[in-house]
Amino acid sequence: MSTTGPIRHARRALLWLGVIFILCGAILATGVATAKTTWSPKLALDLEGGTQMILAPKVQGGDAATQEQLDQAVEIIRQRVDGSGVSEAEISTQSGNKVVVSMPGVPDAKTRELIQASANMEFRPVIASGSWAATPEADRTPEKDLPEPTADPANASDTNWIDADLWKAFEAHDCTTELFSGETTSGDPAKPMIACEPGTQAKYILGPVEVPGTDIADASFGMTQGSTGYSTGQWAVNLVFNGDGATRFADVTTRLVQQTGAQNQFAIVLDGQVVSAPTTNSVIADGRAQITGSFTEESARALAEQLKYGALPISFEIQSEQQISATLGADQLRMGIVAGLIGLGLVAIYSFFQYRLLGLVTVASLVVAGVLTYAAIALLGWAQNYRLSLAGVAGLIVAIGLTADSFIVYFERVRDELRDGRSLPSAVETGWKRAKRTILASKAVNLLAAVVLYIAAVGNVRGFAFTLGLTAIADLIVVFLFTHPVLQLLARTKFFGEGHRLSGLDPSLMGVEPLYRGAGQVRRYSADAGQARTKRNAAATNEAARRQTIAERRKAEQAAGSSVKETDNA
């Protein structure tokens, strides 16, 4: 058997594993050097402590918030906080009139805005447009020329919505002052309003709301594409309307496509400010629209997050904020680490007892898997603000045993091949072909269970499911890129190849004497080994007979009967 192929494969796999480690280390080192992250994973609220904010509801008209509104607000805030990458946050109501948000660390300004913002999205038709700044008094429309409605408005785009007072307010409105103050007001949905668009520095008179933001079913962001399918390099927010919203949007675009000038535009208004006011070039009947403008990746992502989770039924202001200590603390984390080390020690003891020095491959594989998982958690903490909770630590501890299972399955397959008389290099290759199917099936089940648990669970249980799934992926990487390649290389060494007593591949441990004596030497089996093999074959035959279907059993009996008749005739 040629050894060139397996050795080349082993070296290539170990090289790829080294590239993965170098890449992870370089990315993490870059983050540390730029002070954007640290070498340690971020810890969740139960291990690190964090910030607790008490939010007071603000209901339009001064009414008190209902319990239903508060409950809905809790769910939306939880989705927003989780969507922004903050892990293990706790959101609940307090005293029936407050919302308490507890999250690890100190929230940044973006997260605070995301929690407080009502995301009141409206779709209004444009009736008129003008300059960004206020019109100089000398240039404003004289009293005698101010517009006056001649009839009741026929639709939301009708210019009869504009009266003298509205036009004077429009000319006097200064969008620059509004931009610097950051104060915008949402108008009455049933009446026209004045709004500014910072992206184009335009000012509009908008008609009543025709499609509310609650009709948005989903929102995402990405690069826009041209007619040829290539990216244009511009960021956009993609909207999908629900059934009612799609119907309303189709009716509106059917009317606007026939208009000209400013009345051909349809403004998307977020909390009183125009995000975009695109022209209507065709009827949009499928309920899918795209918001374009002067977006960056960050601003497009932020807007998509706000719209994706819908508008809050009420808005909030931060009534109080305080730092809270860890609910479990460093002692529990230390005990969790001790439990993990004990589990690792027990696995190592079993491996050395069962496989002698071959157990070093198991221990080394566990160490490599641990380092890879640690790097992944640290990188996810930087990129996605993932935080490790005590439940996540429990998932890592459980994963030690699940990861060791892969190595045991592989080693036992190799030893089975050795008992059948193969040389160690051949047993490693043949055993791997059989073992990897079992390993892939096992890890697929682990990963599926982790995904289902993550989707179905809430709170700390999701942290357990996440680390369980992450370690399953790390296990596959390690067993394919480290454990199997290392065993391929060890199989060519004299110590393991000739079955040294301390190698874990000693023939006497497997009922074979001698099992093999190296390349070019004759292998023979002891009587006990032959008897053991005969017993295994008989057991396999009995098992196959037991699993036969009724039809297969009848066919076999008929064949046996025919054979007996032929013998009698003979």
SULLIN-V620614 format. One record per backbone hydrogen bond with DSSP energy under -1.0 kcal/mol. CO is the residue of the C=O (numbers start at 1). NH is the residue of the N-H. E is the energy in kcal/mol with one decimal. If there is no record, write none. Layout:
co->CO nh->NH e->E
co->CO nh->NH e->E
//
This chain:
co->3 nh->7 e->-1.9
co->4 nh->8 e->-2.5
co->5 nh->9 e->-2.5
co->6 nh->10 e->-2.6
co->7 nh->11 e->-2.5
co->8 nh->12 e->-2.2
co->9 nh->13 e->-2.4
co->10 nh->14 e->-2.4
co->11 nh->15 e->-2.0
co->12 nh->16 e->-2.1
co->13 nh->17 e->-2.2
co->14 nh->18 e->-2.2
co->15 nh->19 e->-2.1
co->16 nh->20 e->-2.2
co->17 nh->21 e->-2.2
co->18 nh->22 e->-2.6
co->19 nh->23 e->-2.7
co->20 nh->24 e->-2.6
co->21 nh->25 e->-2.7
co->22 nh->26 e->-2.6
co->23 nh->27 e->-2.4
co->24 nh->28 e->-2.5
co->25 nh->29 e->-2.6
co->26 nh->30 e->-2.1
co->27 nh->31 e->-2.0
co->28 nh->32 e->-2.2
co->29 nh->33 e->-2.7
co->30 nh->34 e->-1.9
co->31 nh->36 e->-2.7
co->31 nh->37 e->-1.3
co->32 nh->35 e->-1.3
co->42 nh->388 e->-3.2
co->44 nh->47 e->-1.2
co->44 nh->48 e->-2.5
co->45 nh->49 e->-1.3
co->46 nh->328 e->-2.1
co->46 nh->329 e->-1.9
co->49 nh->105 e->-1.3
co->50 nh->324 e->-2.6
co->51 nh->103 e->-2.4
co->52 nh->322 e->-2.1
co->53 nh->101 e->-3.0
co->54 nh->319 e->-2.5
co->54 nh->320 e->-1.3
co->55 nh->99 e->-1.9
co->56 nh->317 e->-1.9
co->58 nh->315 e->-1.8
co->59 nh->62 e->-2.3
co->66 nh->70 e->-2.2
co->67 nh->71 e->-2.7
co->68 nh->72 e->-2.3
co->69 nh->73 e->-2.4
co->70 nh->74 e->-2.4
co->71 nh->75 e->-1.9
co->72 nh->76 e->-2.2
co->73 nh->77 e->-2.9
co->74 nh->78 e->-2.4
co->75 nh->79 e->-2.1
co->76 nh->80 e->-2.4
co->77 nh->81 e->-2.9
co->78 nh->82 e->-2.6
co->79 nh->83 e->-2.4
co->80 nh->84 e->-1.5
co->81 nh->86 e->-1.6
co->82 nh->85 e->-1.4
co->90 nh->102 e->-3.2
co->92 nh->100 e->-3.5
co->94 nh->97 e->-1.6
co->94 nh->98 e->-1.2
co->98 nh->94 e->-2.4
co->99 nh->55 e->-3.4
co->100 nh->92 e->-2.1
co->101 nh->53 e->-3.1
co->102 nh->90 e->-3.2
co->103 nh->51 e->-2.8
co->108 nh->112 e->-2.1
co->109 nh->113 e->-2.4
co->110 nh->114 e->-2.1
co->111 nh->115 e->-1.9
co->112 nh->116 e->-2.2
co->113 nh->117 e->-2.8
co->116 nh->316 e->-1.2
co->118 nh->312 e->-1.3
co->119 nh->121 e->-1.6
co->120 nh->271 e->-2.1
co->121 nh->213 e->-2.0
co->122 nh->269 e->-3.1
co->123 nh->210 e->-2.6
co->123 nh->211 e->-1.3
co->124 nh->267 e->-2.5
co->125 nh->207 e->-3.0
co->128 nh->205 e->-2.7
co->130 nh->203 e->-1.7
co->132 nh->175 e->-2.0
co->136 nh->139 e->-1.5
co->137 nh->140 e->-1.1
co->142 nh->145 e->-1.3
co->143 nh->146 e->-1.1
co->155 nh->158 e->-1.4
co->158 nh->161 e->-1.4
co->159 nh->162 e->-1.8
co->163 nh->167 e->-2.1
co->164 nh->168 e->-2.3
co->165 nh->169 e->-2.2
co->166 nh->170 e->-2.0
co->167 nh->171 e->-2.2
co->168 nh->172 e->-1.8
co->169 nh->173 e->-1.1
co->171 nh->135 e->-3.1
co->174 nh->178 e->-1.5
co->175 nh->179 e->-2.4
co->176 nh->180 e->-2.2
co->177 nh->181 e->-2.1
co->178 nh->182 e->-1.6
co->188 nh->191 e->-2.0
co->189 nh->209 e->-2.6
co->193 nh->206 e->-3.2
co->195 nh->204 e->-2.9
co->196 nh->274 e->-2.5
co->197 nh->201 e->-1.5
co->197 nh->202 e->-1.4
co->202 nh->197 e->-2.7
co->203 nh->130 e->-2.6
co->204 nh->195 e->-1.9
co->205 nh->127 e->-3.2
co->205 nh->128 e->-1.4
co->206 nh->193 e->-1.8
co->211 nh->123 e->-1.5
co->212 nh->215 e->-1.6
co->213 nh->216 e->-1.7
co->215 nh->242 e->-2.8
co->218 nh->240 e->-2.4
co->220 nh->238 e->-3.1
co->222 nh->236 e->-2.3
co->224 nh->232 e->-2.5
co->226 nh->229 e->-1.5
co->230 nh->226 e->-2.9
co->234 nh->224 e->-2.9
co->236 nh->222 e->-2.1
co->237 nh->291 e->-3.6
co->238 nh->220 e->-2.0
co->239 nh->289 e->-2.0
co->240 nh->217 e->-3.2
co->240 nh->218 e->-1.7
co->242 nh->246 e->-2.9
co->243 nh->247 e->-1.8
co->244 nh->248 e->-2.5
co->245 nh->249 e->-2.9
co->246 nh->250 e->-2.1
co->247 nh->251 e->-2.0
co->248 nh->252 e->-2.5
co->249 nh->253 e->-2.5
co->250 nh->254 e->-1.7
co->251 nh->255 e->-1.4
co->252 nh->256 e->-2.8
co->253 nh->257 e->-2.1
co->255 nh->258 e->-1.1
co->256 nh->259 e->-1.9
co->260 nh->263 e->-1.0
co->261 nh->264 e->-1.6
co->262 nh->265 e->-1.9
co->264 nh->280 e->-1.6
co->265 nh->126 e->-2.1
co->267 nh->124 e->-2.3
co->268 nh->275 e->-3.1
co->268 nh->276 e->-1.0
co->269 nh->122 e->-2.7
co->270 nh->273 e->-1.6
co->273 nh->270 e->-3.3
co->276 nh->268 e->-3.0
co->278 nh->266 e->-2.1
co->287 nh->241 e->-3.0
co->289 nh->239 e->-3.2
co->291 nh->237 e->-2.5
co->293 nh->295 e->-1.8
co->296 nh->300 e->-2.5
co->297 nh->301 e->-2.2
co->298 nh->302 e->-2.4
co->299 nh->303 e->-2.2
co->300 nh->304 e->-2.3
co->301 nh->305 e->-2.2
co->302 nh->306 e->-2.0
co->303 nh->307 e->-2.4
co->304 nh->308 e->-2.5
co->305 nh->309 e->-1.3
co->307 nh->310 e->-1.3
co->315 nh->58 e->-3.4
co->317 nh->56 e->-2.8
co->320 nh->54 e->-2.4
co->322 nh->52 e->-3.1
co->324 nh->50 e->-1.9
co->329 nh->333 e->-1.6
co->330 nh->334 e->-2.8
co->331 nh->335 e->-2.4
co->332 nh->336 e->-2.4
co->333 nh->337 e->-2.4
co->334 nh->338 e->-2.5
co->335 nh->339 e->-2.5
co->336 nh->340 e->-2.1
co->337 nh->341 e->-2.4
co->338 nh->342 e->-2.5
co->339 nh->343 e->-2.4
co->340 nh->344 e->-2.5
co->341 nh->345 e->-2.6
co->342 nh->346 e->-2.5
co->343 nh->347 e->-2.1
co->344 nh->348 e->-2.3
co->345 nh->349 e->-2.6
co->346 nh->350 e->-2.5
co->347 nh->351 e->-2.5
co->348 nh->352 e->-2.6
co->349 nh->353 e->-2.3
co->350 nh->354 e->-2.8
co->351 nh->355 e->-3.1
co->352 nh->356 e->-1.4
co->355 nh->358 e->-2.0
co->356 nh->359 e->-1.7
co->357 nh->360 e->-1.7
co->358 nh->361 e->-1.3
co->359 nh->363 e->-2.5
co->360 nh->364 e->-2.9
co->361 nh->365 e->-2.3
co->362 nh->366 e->-2.3
co->363 nh->367 e->-2.2
co->364 nh->368 e->-2.5
co->365 nh->369 e->-2.6
co->366 nh->370 e->-2.4
co->367 nh->371 e->-2.6
co->368 nh->372 e->-2.4
co->369 nh->373 e->-2.4
co->370 nh->374 e->-2.6
co->371 nh->375 e->-2.5
co->372 nh->376 e->-2.1
co->373 nh->377 e->-2.5
co->374 nh->378 e->-2.4
co->375 nh->379 e->-2.5
co->376 nh->380 e->-2.6
co->377 nh->381 e->-2.0
co->378 nh->382 e->-1.3
co->379 nh->383 e->-3.1
co->380 nh->384 e->-2.5
co->380 nh->386 e->-1.7
co->388 nh->44 e->-2.3
co->389 nh->393 e->-2.0
co->390 nh->394 e->-2.1
co->391 nh->395 e->-1.7
co->392 nh->396 e->-1.7
co->393 nh->397 e->-2.1
co->394 nh->398 e->-2.4
co->395 nh->399 e->-1.7
co->397 nh->400 e->-1.1
co->398 nh->402 e->-1.5
co->399 nh->403 e->-2.8
co->400 nh->404 e->-2.2
co->401 nh->405 e->-1.5
co->404 nh->408 e->-2.1
co->405 nh->409 e->-2.5
co->406 nh->410 e->-1.8
co->407 nh->411 e->-2.9
co->408 nh->412 e->-2.6
co->409 nh->413 e->-1.7
co->410 nh->414 e->-2.1
co->411 nh->415 e->-2.4
co->412 nh->416 e->-2.0
co->413 nh->417 e->-1.9
co->414 nh->418 e->-1.9
co->415 nh->419 e->-2.1
co->416 nh->420 e->-1.2
co->417 nh->422 e->-1.8
co->418 nh->421 e->-1.7
co->423 nh->427 e->-2.9
co->424 nh->428 e->-2.6
co->425 nh->429 e->-1.7
co->426 nh->430 e->-2.7
co->427 nh->431 e->-2.8
co->428 nh->432 e->-1.8
co->429 nh->433 e->-1.7
co->430 nh->434 e->-1.4
co->431 nh->435 e->-2.7
co->432 nh->436 e->-2.6
co->434 nh->438 e->-1.0
co->435 nh->439 e->-2.7
co->436 nh->440 e->-2.7
co->437 nh->441 e->-2.2
co->438 nh->442 e->-2.5
co->439 nh->443 e->-2.7
co->440 nh->444 e->-2.1
co->441 nh->445 e->-1.8
co->442 nh->446 e->-2.2
co->443 nh->447 e->-2.8
co->444 nh->448 e->-2.5
co->445 nh->449 e->-2.5
co->446 nh->450 e->-2.2
co->447 nh->451 e->-2.4
co->448 nh->452 e->-2.6
co->449 nh->453 e->-2.4
co->450 nh->454 e->-2.3
co->451 nh->455 e->-2.3
co->452 nh->456 e->-2.6
co->453 nh->457 e->-2.0
co->458 nh->461 e->-1.0
co->459 nh->462 e->-1.2
co->460 nh->464 e->-1.5
co->461 nh->465 e->-2.3
co->462 nh->466 e->-2.4
co->463 nh->467 e->-2.0
co->464 nh->468 e->-1.9
co->465 nh->469 e->-2.2
co->466 nh->470 e->-2.5
co->467 nh->471 e->-2.4
co->468 nh->472 e->-1.3
co->469 nh->473 e->-1.7
co->470 nh->474 e->-2.2
co->471 nh->475 e->-2.5
co->472 nh->476 e->-1.7
co->473 nh->477 e->-2.0
co->474 nh->478 e->-2.4
co->475 nh->479 e->-2.8
co->476 nh->480 e->-1.8
co->477 nh->481 e->-2.5
co->478 nh->482 e->-2.3
co->478 nh->483 e->-1.9
co->479 nh->484 e->-1.8
co->482 nh->486 e->-2.7
co->483 nh->487 e->-2.1
co->484 nh->488 e->-2.2
co->485 nh->489 e->-1.9
co->486 nh->490 e->-2.6
co->487 nh->491 e->-1.9
co->489 nh->492 e->-1.2
co->490 nh->493 e->-1.8
co->493 nh->497 e->-2.4
co->494 nh->498 e->-1.9
co->495 nh->500 e->-2.0
co->496 nh->499 e->-1.3
co->500 nh->503 e->-1.7
co->502 nh->357 e->-2.6
co->506 nh->509 e->-1.7
co->507 nh->510 e->-1.6
co->507 nh->512 e->-2.1
co->518 nh->521 e->-1.3
co->526 nh->530 e->-2.3
co->527 nh->531 e->-2.8
co->528 nh->532 e->-2.6
co->529 nh->533 e->-2.3
co->530 nh->534 e->-2.4
co->531 nh->535 e->-2.6
co->532 nh->536 e->-2.2
co->533 nh->537 e->-2.4
co->534 nh->538 e->-2.5
co->535 nh->539 e->-2.7
co->536 nh->540 e->-2.4
co->537 nh->541 e->-2.3
co->538 nh->542 e->-2.6
co->539 nh->543 e->-2.3
co->540 nh->544 e->-2.3
co->541 nh->545 e->-2.3
co->542 nh->546 e->-2.2
co->543 nh->547 e->-1.6
co->545 nh->548 e->-1.1
co->549 nh->553 e->-2.4
co->550 nh->554 e->-2.5
co->551 nh->555 e->-2.2
co->552 nh->556 e->-2.1
co->553 nh->557 e->-2.4
co->554 nh->558 e->-2.5
co->555 nh->559 e->-2.2
co->556 nh->560 e->-2.5
co->557 nh->561 e->-2.5
co->558 nh->562 e->-2.4
co->559 nh->563 e->-2.0
co->560 nh->564 e->-1.8
co->561 nh->565 e->-2.1
co->562 nh->566 e->-2.3
co->563 nh->567 e->-1.7
co->564 nh->568 e->-2.2
co->565 nh->569 e->-2.7
co->566 nh->570 e->-2.0
//
